[in-house]
Amino acid sequence: MASRFELKKSKNDKFVFNLTFMVLADSGKLILTSELYGSKASALNGIESVKKNAPAAVTDDQTA
């Protein structure tokens, strides 16, 4: 099992990325969708930021 980033261009020519958790033969489970970025370089920087910061993320359970 692995995750992958999918970089896409929106209908209004902005860039967005999705993080998908891949499960065997499944097409994947969407984990997150980014904000819209004005440039591809900015979106790629966003991906790098998630890669760098996500391992240290904690869970903030606001359901209680």
C-alpha positions as CSV (number, residue, x, y, z in Angstrom):
1,M,0.0,0.0,0.0
2,A,1.3,3.5,-0.9
3,S,0.2,7.0,-1.3
4,R,0.5,9.2,-4.3
5,F,0.2,12.9,-5.2
6,E,-1.9,13.7,-8.3
7,L,-1.2,17.2,-9.7
8,K,-4.0,18.5,-11.9
9,K,-5.0,21.7,-13.7
10,S,-8.4,23.1,-12.9
11,K,-10.9,24.5,-15.4
12,N,-9.8,28.0,-14.6
13,D,-6.1,27.2,-15.3
14,K,-5.0,27.0,-11.7
15,F,-3.2,24.0,-10.2
16,V,-4.4,21.7,-7.5
17,F,-3.1,18.4,-6.0
18,N,-4.8,15.4,-4.4
19,L,-3.1,13.0,-2.0
20,T,-4.5,9.5,-2.6
21,F,-4.0,6.4,-0.5
22,M,-3.7,3.5,-2.9
23,V,-5.2,0.1,-1.8
24,L,-4.2,-2.9,-3.9
25,A,-6.2,-2.9,-7.1
26,D,-8.5,-0.1,-5.9
27,S,-8.3,3.2,-7.6
28,G,-7.4,4.8,-4.3
29,K,-9.0,6.7,-1.4
30,L,-8.8,10.5,-1.5
31,I,-7.0,11.8,1.6
32,L,-6.8,15.5,0.8
33,T,-7.3,18.1,-1.8
34,S,-5.1,21.2,-1.8
35,E,-6.0,24.8,-2.3
36,L,-5.8,26.2,-5.8
37,Y,-2.4,27.5,-6.8
38,G,-1.6,30.1,-9.5
39,S,1.4,28.3,-10.8
40,K,2.7,24.8,-11.1
41,A,5.8,25.6,-9.1
42,S,3.7,26.8,-6.2
43,A,1.6,23.6,-6.3
44,L,4.8,21.5,-6.4
45,N,6.1,23.4,-3.3
46,G,2.8,22.6,-1.6
47,I,3.3,18.9,-2.3
48,E,6.9,19.1,-0.8
49,S,5.5,20.9,2.2
50,V,3.0,18.1,2.9
51,K,5.7,15.5,2.4
52,K,7.9,17.3,4.9
53,N,5.3,18.2,7.5
54,A,2.8,15.4,7.5
55,P,4.8,12.8,9.5
56,A,4.8,15.2,12.5
57,A,1.1,15.9,12.3
58,V,-1.0,15.2,15.3
59,T,-4.7,14.4,15.5
60,D,-7.0,17.2,16.8
61,D,-10.2,15.3,17.6
62,Q,-12.9,18.0,17.7
63,T,-15.8,15.6,17.9
64,A,-15.9,15.4,21.7
